[in-house]
């Protein structure tokens, strides 16, 4: 198995540059906020067929694009963030969960969502609110239409902001995603045009729970969510037209045994995107045991975004991880099927240069028996 290490970049002279803030910051709050605002995007471009979207719900036909920060605003944010007090930054999901547990003792009250996607949205909203040169106009704004059968909710605008320098009004739809590439085999799918050849496309990237695919997600954003800001109802809510509608997509992609196919560049995948590996339990174990003295950490879903920094007491040997995952994947209780069928994210850790602290070296998913076959069935389903 190869060892993807997306956290370091080579300078033109070949020297390793300093690790980015979203990797090396001691505070998880700071790492997550930097990851949401400064980590490399998943895509380098939107293929032409995806960029153009038709009129939806009374919107005008428009052109989608990938999100881009105004240069001056981005520079201001990059200066502000490293000096920020971590205590003033949005709490992590684990901190929110602890706060909710403590609140239950005191009495019921509204609680923020603990879903990873919602957490990423909170972090991006904080960024837009605190970046000099930007004015956040709306966040999670419902767009509704009154009709003969009552009020219909057309959807929700994630973010609408104004570039103070140019005056441009920009609509962003955000998604933070984690997909595993499962390469198709000949005759496995219905998208090969009848040639019988395996076709690699963005629908071959599937979520670990096999619910969604990268291709489906992009099509939904481009064809359903972005046009919403160009409807008469959205214009009435905002009091002005939107100049640009853009996709803010970030996350991690994972490849079988860490091998990244050369063809993914044709799918619009950015060359510097964050990536890791996925493997079966036995293949991972064979590889991990060859790495003398390696330590591992089972990464909870709430901490999937930014690279991990953990206390040594929370790390494990390959033997301990193998035993725990073997038991998990052998679960027989019908109410715990999800444990048996869900891949587990692991990260190999190394000393962080601080006593008792280890940092993420590489990450990936160990998949349970039968997962790859179920994934192949998922990617073979027709588009739409």
MILUM-887285 format. One line per 10 residues: number of its first residue (from 1); their letters; for each residue x, y negated, z of C-alpha. Coordinates in nm, 4 decimals, padded with zeros to 6 digits. Example, Ala and Ser with C-alpha at 12.3 -4.5 7.8 and 13.67 -1.06 7.14 Angstrom:
<nuros>
1) as) 01.2300 00.4500 00.7800; 01.3670 00.1060 00.7140
</nuros>
This chain:
<nuros>
1) xxxxxxxxxx) 00.0000 00.0000 00.0000; 00.1208 -00.3480 -00.0816; 00.1378 -00.6271 00.1724; -00.0401 -00.9450 00.0572; 00.0828 -01.2454 00.2517; -00.1145 -01.5469 00.1286; -00.0170 -01.7656 00.4215; 00.3270 -01.8677 00.2966; 00.3962 -02.0547 -00.0260; 00.7202 -02.0777 -00.2186
11) xxxxxxxxxx) 00.8525 -02.4175 -00.3102; 00.9888 -02.4703 -00.6646; 01.3370 -02.3996 -00.5288; 01.2254 -02.0667 -00.3853; 01.2388 -02.1644 -00.0175; 00.9487 -02.0786 00.2129; 00.7556 -02.3876 00.3111; 00.6146 -02.4468 00.6572; 00.3027 -02.2410 00.7271; -00.0187 -02.4442 00.6867
21) xxxxxxxxxx) -00.2171 -02.5787 00.9802; -00.4956 -02.3247 00.9362; -00.2391 -02.0546 01.0094; 00.0073 -02.1905 01.2646; -00.2075 -02.4128 01.4929; -00.2262 -02.2735 01.8464; -00.5916 -02.3766 01.8864; -00.8466 -02.1531 01.7165; -01.0789 -02.4525 01.6902; -00.8124 -02.6371 01.4932
31) xxxxxxxxxx) -00.7253 -02.3370 01.2762; -01.0879 -02.2796 01.1818; -01.1527 -02.6456 01.1029; -00.8368 -02.6642 00.8921; -00.9317 -02.3398 00.7181; -01.2746 -02.4747 00.6235; -01.1364 -02.8015 00.4907; -00.7838 -02.7326 00.3660; -00.7424 -02.3638 00.2753; -00.7145 -02.2647 -00.0935
41) xxxxxxxxxx) -01.0474 -02.2187 -00.2768; -01.1481 -01.8831 -00.4209; -01.2038 -02.0140 -00.7744; -00.9891 -02.2059 -01.0191; -01.2744 -02.2720 -01.2627; -01.6352 -02.1869 -01.3359; -01.6777 -01.9997 -01.6641; -01.8717 -02.2073 -01.9134; -02.1761 -01.9800 -01.9032; -02.2081 -02.0358 -01.5285
51) xxxxxxxxxx) -02.1357 -02.4073 -01.5240; -02.4328 -02.5101 -01.7356; -02.7652 -02.4674 -01.5623; -03.1185 -02.5372 -01.6876; -03.3850 -02.7566 -01.5364; -03.5340 -02.6092 -01.2176; -03.8313 -02.7418 -01.0187; -03.8508 -03.0561 -01.2251; -03.4748 -03.1242 -01.2265; -03.2836 -03.2467 -01.5269
61) xxxxxxxxxx) -03.0367 -03.0062 -01.6930; -02.6930 -03.0686 -01.5450; -02.3372 -02.9373 -01.5288; -02.2025 -02.7598 -01.2223; -01.8400 -02.7916 -01.1133; -01.6105 -02.6811 -00.8352; -01.5859 -02.9104 -00.5334; -01.3110 -03.1685 -00.5343; -01.2099 -03.4111 -00.2614; -01.1338 -03.7750 -00.3427
71) xxxxxxxxxx) -00.7560 -03.7993 -00.3162; -00.7546 -04.0890 -00.0704; -01.0091 -03.9262 00.1587; -00.8236 -03.5945 00.1553; -00.4959 -03.7652 00.2437; -00.6659 -03.9467 00.5327; -00.8111 -03.6190 00.6646; -00.4745 -03.4435 00.6378; -00.3244 -03.7180 00.8546; -00.6088 -03.7223 01.1080
81) xxxxxxxxxx) -00.6525 -03.3512 01.1692; -00.3089 -03.2493 01.3067; -00.3285 -03.5229 01.5694; -00.6833 -03.4381 01.6793; -00.7514 -03.3248 02.0343; -00.8707 -02.9610 02.0030; -01.1131 -03.0255 02.2878; -01.3006 -03.2741 02.0672; -01.3397 -03.0301 01.7771; -01.6402 -02.7995 01.7170
91) xxxxxxxxxx) -01.6354 -02.4905 01.9418; -01.5749 -02.1436 01.8036; -01.8529 -01.8866 01.7709; -01.7170 -01.7030 02.0751; -01.7341 -02.0255 02.2779; -02.0884 -02.0924 02.1572; -02.1942 -01.7399 02.2512; -02.0460 -01.7799 02.5996; -02.2221 -02.1137 02.6388; -02.5542 -01.9590 02.5377
101) xxxxxxxxxx) -02.5093 -01.6799 02.7917; -02.4436 -01.9357 03.0644; -02.7408 -02.1432 02.9492; -02.9778 -01.8474 02.9902; -02.9100 -01.8614 03.3631; -03.0125 -02.2278 03.3739; -03.3169 -02.1959 03.1479; -03.4174 -02.1798 02.7789; -03.2961 -02.4433 02.5345; -03.2337 -02.4679 02.1580
111) xxxxxxxxxx) -02.9198 -02.2779 02.0625; -02.6992 -02.3161 01.7533; -02.6810 -02.0239 01.5131; -02.3949 -01.7797 01.5706; -02.3922 -01.6687 01.2062; -02.0561 -01.7085 01.0367; -02.2000 -01.8990 00.7407; -02.3755 -02.1508 00.9629; -02.0600 -02.1969 01.1658; -01.8643 -02.2761 00.8495
121) xxxxxxxxxx) -02.1298 -02.5341 00.7583; -02.0955 -02.6985 01.1001; -01.7214 -02.7272 01.0471; -01.7566 -02.8813 00.7020; -02.0196 -03.1230 00.8316; -01.7784 -03.2321 01.1062; -01.5120 -03.2846 00.8383; -01.7380 -03.5000 00.6217; -01.8451 -03.7050 00.9241; -01.4871 -03.7736 01.0335
131) xxxxxxxxxx) -01.3076 -03.8258 00.7023; -01.2187 -04.1868 00.6289; -01.3499 -04.2933 00.2890; -01.6555 -04.0650 00.2932; -02.0104 -04.1321 00.4096; -02.2244 -03.8289 00.4858; -02.5792 -03.9021 00.3684; -02.7522 -03.5709 00.4413; -02.6826 -03.2237 00.5776; -02.9120 -02.9189 00.5548
141) xxxxxxxxxx) -03.1831 -03.1392 00.4059; -03.5102 -02.9549 00.3222; -03.6645 -03.0522 -00.0118; -04.0427 -03.0062 -00.0260; -04.3161 -03.0544 -00.2822; -04.6827 -03.1220 -00.2080; -04.9236 -02.9252 -00.4256; -05.2821 -02.8082 -00.4456; -05.1987 -02.5129 -00.2207; -05.0168 -02.7158 00.0399
151) xxxxxxxxxx) -04.6544 -02.8107 00.0888; -04.3942 -02.5899 -00.0795; -04.0318 -02.5846 00.0340; -03.8150 -02.5860 -00.2764; -03.4901 -02.5319 -00.0903; -03.2291 -02.7106 00.1168; -02.9383 -02.9358 00.0223; -02.6272 -02.8363 00.2155; -02.4438 -03.1696 00.1956; -02.4820 -03.4999 00.0155
161) xxxxxxxxxx) -02.2083 -03.7589 00.0627; -02.0865 -04.0846 -00.0881; -01.7328 -04.1619 -00.2006; -01.6847 -04.5080 -00.0533; -01.4159 -04.6043 -00.3066; -01.6102 -04.5141 -00.6227; -01.9661 -04.5185 -00.4931; -02.0298 -04.1730 -00.6425; -02.2985 -03.9610 -00.4756; -02.1954 -03.5960 -00.4508
171) xxxxxxxxxx) -02.3974 -03.2864 -00.3634; -02.2099 -02.9833 -00.2261; -02.3441 -02.6325 -00.1807; -02.1138 -02.4401 00.0518; -02.0462 -02.0693 00.0963; -01.7793 -01.8922 00.3025; -01.7490 -01.5367 00.1716; -01.5515 -01.2151 00.2136; -01.5600 -00.9731 -00.0795; -01.3905 -00.6439 -00.1613
181) xxxxxxxxxx) -01.3083 -00.5678 -00.5241; -01.4240 -00.2234 -00.6305; -01.3016 -00.1587 -00.9814; -01.5587 00.0169 -01.2006; -01.4955 00.3471 -01.3736; -01.5904 00.4303 -01.7330; -01.9664 00.4787 -01.7827; -02.0334 00.3647 -01.4257; -02.2140 00.0431 -01.5103; -02.4707 -00.1088 -01.7397
191) xxxxxxxxxx) -02.2718 -00.4206 -01.8324; -02.0238 -00.2623 -02.0747; -02.2186 -00.3348 -02.3922; -02.2462 00.0349 -02.4659; -01.8730 00.0847 -02.5189; -01.8326 00.3261 -02.2280; -01.5364 00.1242 -02.1012; -01.4987 -00.0030 -01.7470; -01.5673 -00.3757 -01.7301; -01.4211 -00.5882 -01.4521
201) xxxxxxxxxx) -01.6408 -00.8853 -01.3673; -01.7342 -01.0914 -01.0638; -02.0146 -00.8500 -00.9744; -01.7402 -00.6001 -00.8842; -01.6634 -00.8106 -00.5756; -01.9011 -00.6864 -00.3050; -01.9534 -00.7789 00.0573; -01.8433 -00.5215 00.3168; -02.2091 -00.4457 00.3957; -02.2841 -00.4097 00.0196
211) xxxxxxxxxx) -02.5685 -00.6614 00.0377; -02.4294 -00.9278 -00.1945; -02.1873 -00.9666 -00.4837; -01.9720 -01.2622 -00.5819; -02.1368 -01.2861 -00.9246; -02.4874 -01.2916 -00.7774; -02.3912 -01.5535 -00.5197; -02.2415 -01.7863 -00.7792; -02.5400 -01.7503 -01.0091; -02.7767 -01.8335 -00.7232
221) xxxxxxxxxx) -02.5778 -02.1434 -00.6264; -02.5389 -02.2695 -00.9822; -02.8854 -02.1867 -01.1149; -03.1010 -02.2399 -00.8064; -02.9297 -02.4506 -00.5420; -02.7319 -02.7141 -00.7324; -03.0203 -02.8235 -00.9622; -03.2295 -02.8972 -00.6534; -03.0506 -03.2275 -00.5958; -03.1658 -03.3469 -00.9387
231) xxxxxxxxxx) -03.5377 -03.2968 -00.8713; -03.7696 -03.5961 -00.8276; -03.8359 -03.4850 -00.4689; -03.4643 -03.4893 -00.3815; -03.4169 -03.8284 -00.5446; -03.7103 -03.9650 -00.3433; -03.5613 -03.8280 -00.0181; -03.2158 -03.9679 -00.0869; -03.3353 -04.2934 -00.2387; -03.0815 -04.2606 -00.5206
241) xxxxxxxxxx) -02.9727 -04.0132 -00.7902; -02.6886 -03.7656 -00.7379; -02.3864 -03.8127 -00.9643; -02.2214 -03.4717 -00.9200; -02.3339 -03.1276 -00.8025; -02.0481 -02.9014 -00.6926; -01.9765 -02.5552 -00.5507; -01.7713 -02.5499 -00.2280; -01.6671 -02.1843 -00.2138; -01.3967 -02.0507 00.0154
251) xxxxxxxxxx) -01.3110 -01.7230 00.1794; -01.0995 -01.4105 00.1342; -01.0890 -01.1406 -00.1347; -00.9680 -00.7883 -00.0640; -00.8101 -00.5398 -00.3072; -00.7646 -00.1619 -00.2943; -00.4308 -00.1011 -00.1205; -00.3444 -00.4687 -00.1723; -00.2982 -00.4378 -00.5498; -00.4357 -00.7488 -00.7250
261) xxxxxxxxxx) -00.5369 -00.6784 -01.0896; -00.3918 -00.9197 -01.3421; -00.7313 -00.9539 -01.5119; -00.8927 -01.1422 -01.2238; -00.7523 -01.4700 -01.3569; -00.9957 -01.4388 -01.6474; -01.2828 -01.4346 -01.3967; -01.1901 -01.7779 -01.2628; -01.0224 -01.6476 -00.9455; -00.7646 -01.9015 -00.8242
271) xxxxxxxxxx) -00.4039 -01.7761 -00.8359; -00.3405 -01.8940 -00.4775; -00.6637 -01.7598 -00.3256; -00.6506 -01.5930 00.0146; -00.6448 -01.2181 -00.0173; -00.5837 -00.8952 00.1691; -00.6239 -00.5213 00.1244; -00.8843 -00.2537 00.1763; -00.8210 00.1143 00.2274; -00.9581 00.4396 00.3629
281) xxxxxxxxxx) -00.8777 00.5298 00.7214; -00.6301 00.8005 00.6225; -00.4489 00.5866 00.3638; -00.4254 00.2962 00.6064; -00.2994 00.5246 00.8828; -00.0306 00.6773 00.6591; 00.0893 00.3264 00.5684; 00.0686 00.1823 00.9212; 00.2671 00.4666 01.0754; 00.5570 00.3947 00.8405
291) xxxxxxxxxx) 00.5831 00.0435 00.9832; 00.7927 00.0959 01.2904; 00.6666 -00.0845 01.5983; 00.3652 -00.2370 01.4206; 00.0802 -00.3764 01.6308; -00.2800 -00.4242 01.5195; -00.5883 -00.6205 01.6160; -00.9499 -00.5397 01.5312; -01.0788 -00.8752 01.4140; -01.4399 -00.9489 01.5227
301) xxxxxxxxxx) -01.6655 -01.0924 01.2541; -01.6933 -01.4198 01.4455; -01.3178 -01.4729 01.3887; -01.2906 -01.3673 01.0233; -01.2196 -01.7127 00.8839; -00.8782 -01.8342 00.9965; -00.5738 -01.6119 01.0638; -00.5656 -01.4695 01.4148; -00.3480 -01.5541 01.7144; -00.3989 -01.3136 02.0028
311) xxxxxxxxxx) -00.2530 -01.2169 02.3372; -00.0343 -00.9079 02.3275; -00.2746 -00.7336 02.5672; -00.5401 -00.7370 02.2929; -00.3198 -00.5694 02.0323; -00.3085 -00.1949 01.9660; -00.0829 00.0699 01.8190; -00.1756 00.2391 01.4904; -00.2523 00.5569 01.6865; -00.5030 00.3804 01.9109
321) xxxxxxxxxx) -00.6753 00.2087 01.6184; -00.6949 00.5327 01.4207; -00.8598 00.7140 01.7123; -01.1117 00.4333 01.7690; -01.2090 00.4083 01.4014; -01.2337 00.7855 01.3600; -01.4816 00.7921 01.6478; -01.6747 00.4966 01.5077; -01.7056 00.6465 01.1597; -01.8238 00.9763 01.3119
331) xxxxxxxxxx) -02.1112 00.8068 01.5013; -02.4206 01.0299 01.4878; -02.6813 00.8214 01.6735; -02.9367 00.7057 01.4140; -02.9715 00.3627 01.5780; -02.5996 00.3027 01.5271; -02.5773 00.3878 01.1583; -02.4366 00.0431 01.0946; -02.1282 00.1330 01.2989; -02.0685 00.4436 01.0939
341) xxxxxxxxxx) -02.1208 00.2739 00.7580; -01.9609 -00.0687 00.8081; -01.5964 -00.1394 00.7175; -01.3791 -00.2792 00.9972; -01.1409 -00.5695 00.9489; -00.7941 -00.5214 01.0921; -00.4954 -00.7495 01.0996; -00.1375 -00.6510 01.1532; 00.0223 -00.8924 01.3967; 00.3763 -01.0085 01.4663
351) xxxxxxxxxx) 00.5348 -01.2159 01.7476; 00.4331 -01.5805 01.7130; 00.7482 -01.7206 01.8718; 00.5657 -01.7827 02.2002; 00.5867 -01.5321 02.4881; 00.2946 -01.2904 02.4863; 00.1355 -01.4363 02.1715; 00.1074 -01.2540 01.8385; -00.0052 -01.3961 01.5051; -00.1645 -01.2389 01.1996
361) xxxxxxxxxx) 00.0759 -01.1011 00.9427; -00.1644 -00.9371 00.6977; -00.5320 -00.8418 00.7029; -00.7635 -00.5937 00.5431; -01.0654 -00.3669 00.5738; -01.0618 -00.0003 00.6629; -01.3696 00.1514 00.4976; -01.5619 00.4548 00.6249; -01.6089 00.7797 00.4320; -01.8527 00.7379 00.1434
371) xxxxxxxxxx) -01.8273 00.3577 00.1371; -01.6417 00.3398 -00.1938; -01.8996 00.5556 -00.3706; -02.1843 00.3436 -00.2312; -01.9967 00.0346 -00.3446; -01.9622 00.1717 -00.6992; -02.3356 00.2305 -00.7080; -02.3882 -00.1273 -00.5904; -02.1707 -00.2881 -00.8554; -02.3366 -00.0773 -01.1262
381) xxxx) -02.6779 -00.2285 -01.0605; -02.7988 -00.4617 -01.3348; -02.7432 -00.8333 -01.2951; -03.0464 -01.0353 -01.1952
</nuros>
